[in-house]
Amino acid sequence: DAKTTQPPSMDCAEGRAANLPCNHSTISGNEYVYWYRQIHSQGPQYIIHGLKNNETNEMASLIITEDRKSSTLILPHATLRDTAVYYCIVRVEYGNKLVFGAGTILRVKS
Amino acid sequence: NAGVMQNPRHLVRRRGQEARLRCSPMKGHSHVYWYRQLPEEGLKFMVYLQKENIIDESGMPKERFSAEFPKEGPSILRIQQVVRGDSAAYFCASSPLEGVNQPQHFGDGTRLSIL
């Protein structure tokens, strides 16, 4: 699975959009980009995933660049409850395990 | 994290005892994954199981650790003769099918403390 690079931490004002970047420059054609988050003392929570098209669900949007070397997770209206560690993971289509890096600590502030 | 049930939530053992962690996957899910999160560290994959089969145990320590997912009942992660270094949060995840790009959904973990 390709390696990902994320900033160690970010701050966001409550009510504003949180844009979390991820670099995956070595991604290959059959690898998907997954995003999870982990709120303190809880298990990781699945957010969204995509291959090459932009994706949106009730939680977030995922924007993947045309060359697929990077992506951005967008939380459109961040709340204090979105404070968490956000993990960007690249996973092969028929892979099994998830390889977690250090992630980005997102702090939403009022 | 509704759906994947882990118990107990907290488990305290003395050195040398056995620890048994249970995971009931989401309804309809037949694939189970175990991960470990040591204090102040990231999650590390341990083992991937389907019903009655271990598919990938590349992340399991070579000794004292074992996992099973029987035909009936929950998946069990068993740690024999626990040591202080086994203190960690152990998370279970499940997914419905292999190889069809289904996300894994996690439980809230078992916090194991070794005295």
Interface residues (C-beta under 8 A of the other chain):
Chain A: Y32 Y34 Q38 Q42 G43 P44 Q45 Y46 H49 E93 Y94 N96 K97 L98 V99 F100 G101 A102 G103
Chain B: N1 V4 H31 Y33 Y35 G42 L43 K44 F45 Y48 I55 D56 S58 G59 F91 A93 E98 G99 N101 P103 Q104 H105 F106 G107 D108 G109
